């Protein structure tokens, strides 16, 4: 008896599997077509996205390079201006130092002046 029950359950399972196969087999091509369409669309979108990302990265790199070049040029201009200003100030200070040296030399080379008569010496007041 058990054997017959088991055989009946097995037969019902086989009938259910066959019914499921008959129901889903025609949709296999439709589902496969849907998957292929989805795969094609996503592949195309991924390629386009990759292209856009690559283009954007190139633009960012180009902009960064241009910005760095602008910074370098500005720094060079300002450095040149600073050097010119420092050189002019150094020349001015050198000239002022030379003038001060010449004046000091002239003063030191002048003969001493005699004391003025209004100043009385300690020996003449007695």
Secondary structure, DSSP 8 states (H G I E B T S, - for coil): -HHHHHHHHHHHHHHHHHHHHHHHHHHHHHHHHHHHHHHHHHHHHHHHHHHHHHHHHHHHHHHHHHHHHHHHHHHHHHHHHHHHHHHHHHHHHHHHHHHHHHHHHHHHHS------TTS--TTTT-
